[in-house]
Amino acid sequence: MNPVQNIQSDRNQARRLKDSNADVCFLALADANGKASVRTLVLRDINDNRFTLFINKTSPKWQAFTDGTGHELLIWYASVQRQYRISGSIQELEAGIVKSNWLRRPTGSKYLDYVYEELGNQSSIIDSRDILTDKINQLKKDLDAQSMQSPPMVAGIELIADRIDVLDLNNQDRIHDRRLYTYDGGTWTSRVLIP
Ligand SMILES: Cc1cc2nc3c(=O)[nH]c(=O)nc-3n(C[C@H](O)[C@H](O)[C@H](O)COP(=O)(O)O)c2cc1C
């Protein structure tokens, strides 16, 4: 069985069932000091073993990716009662794909991406929210949203999965089904885990 196909069909079902997690995932990272952090991200395309995310390189998460200090993606669809924990290598998306995707971002998000270039890194501390809103107002005056292009620090990444831990809570007796899928030589192999 291919666990990625399972994720895709669960995701489609989660969308039909209006699951609020249908289009998101949770990305855990460790930094060079071993400090863990986790955040919600929109999960874009899932193609073959590739899970696409859009982030900003000014965020500390980019450093964690480039340092290779550890990452794992988690998907939980309450509507279908399955959790997926996904790991694998990280690859940056081609600039052309990032640019064309960026044009479809909501206007507010586009201005925020400019804020990261001009005011400060994503997740950095500022003295007040007014500094942020003043900057946004100034950008809105200076730049027409329709003609904005993706700034250089916008990035897309693909997590190329080679390990997926699936926890299925659909057994009535609470003896959950848990399997570890590993990808090697073009095929997925599954082993049963104690849940
Ligand atoms: C529903 C939802 C979707 C989000 N999608 C993204 C996203 O696609 N990309 C992103 O960089 N941050 C996204 N965020 C914000 C992140 O969770 C996080 O706050 C931000 O990226 C800063 O994280 P950092 O500490 O890694 O810099 C989303 C948050 C929520 C609640």
Ligand as a Chemical Component Dictionary entry (heavy atoms), coordinates in Angstrom:
data_LIG
# 
_chem_comp.id                   LIG 
_chem_comp.type                 NON-POLYMER 
_chem_comp.pdbx_formal_charge   0 
_chem_comp.three_letter_code    LIG 
# 
loop_
_chem_comp_atom.comp_id 
_chem_comp_atom.atom_id 
_chem_comp_atom.alt_atom_id 
_chem_comp_atom.type_symbol 
_chem_comp_atom.charge 
_chem_comp_atom.model_Cartn_x 
_chem_comp_atom.model_Cartn_y 
_chem_comp_atom.model_Cartn_z 
_chem_comp_atom.pdbx_ordinal 
LIG C1  C1  C 0 -4.239 27.949 9.582  1  
LIG C2  C2  C 0 -2.837 28.498 9.536  2  
LIG C3  C3  C 0 -2.118 28.432 8.346  3  
LIG C4  C4  C 0 -0.820 28.934 8.285  4  
LIG N1  N1  N 0 -0.123 28.811 7.112  5  
LIG C5  C5  C 0 1.158  29.252 7.050  6  
LIG C6  C6  C 0 1.931  29.032 5.867  7  
LIG O1  O1  O 0 1.499  28.425 4.884  8  
LIG N2  N2  N 0 3.212  29.501 5.851  9  
LIG C7  C7  C 0 3.770  30.141 6.934  10 
LIG O2  O2  O 0 4.942  30.524 6.854  11 
LIG N3  N3  N 0 3.062  30.336 8.075  12 
LIG C8  C8  C 0 1.774  29.909 8.162  13 
LIG N4  N4  N 0 1.041  30.080 9.314  14 
LIG C9  C9  C 0 1.688  30.799 10.447 15 
LIG C10 C10 C 0 2.630  29.848 11.182 16 
LIG O3  O3  O 0 1.890  28.930 11.970 17 
LIG C11 C11 C 0 3.626  30.615 12.077 18 
LIG O4  O4  O 0 2.941  31.413 13.014 19 
LIG C12 C12 C 0 4.566  31.502 11.248 20 
LIG O5  O5  O 0 5.018  30.818 10.094 21 
LIG C13 C13 C 0 5.769  31.939 12.095 22 
LIG O6  O6  O 0 6.478  30.785 12.452 23 
LIG P1  P1  P 0 8.027  30.715 12.815 24 
LIG O7  O7  O 0 8.117  30.813 14.302 25 
LIG O8  O8  O 0 8.476  29.407 12.275 26 
LIG O9  O9  O 0 8.721  31.870 12.119 27 
LIG C14 C14 C 0 -0.225 29.551 9.428  28 
LIG C15 C15 C 0 -0.946 29.575 10.622 29 
LIG C16 C16 C 0 -2.233 29.067 10.675 30 
LIG C17 C17 C 0 -2.964 29.112 12.000 31 
# 
loop_
_chem_comp_bond.comp_id 
_chem_comp_bond.atom_id_1 
_chem_comp_bond.atom_id_2 
_chem_comp_bond.value_order 
_chem_comp_bond.pdbx_ordinal 
LIG C1  C2  SING 1  
LIG C2  C3  SING 2  
LIG C2  C16 DOUB 3  
LIG C3  C4  DOUB 4  
LIG C4  N1  SING 5  
LIG C4  C14 SING 6  
LIG N1  C5  DOUB 7  
LIG C5  C6  SING 8  
LIG C5  C8  SING 9  
LIG C6  O1  DOUB 10 
LIG C6  N2  SING 11 
LIG N2  C7  SING 12 
LIG C7  O2  DOUB 13 
LIG C7  N3  SING 14 
LIG N3  C8  DOUB 15 
LIG C8  N4  SING 16 
LIG N4  C9  SING 17 
LIG N4  C14 SING 18 
LIG C9  C10 SING 19 
LIG C10 O3  SING 20 
LIG C10 C11 SING 21 
LIG C11 O4  SING 22 
LIG C11 C12 SING 23 
LIG C12 O5  SING 24 
LIG C12 C13 SING 25 
LIG C13 O6  SING 26 
LIG O6  P1  SING 27 
LIG P1  O7  DOUB 28 
LIG P1  O8  SING 29 
LIG P1  O9  SING 30 
LIG C14 C15 DOUB 31 
LIG C15 C16 SING 32 
LIG C16 C17 SING 33 
# 
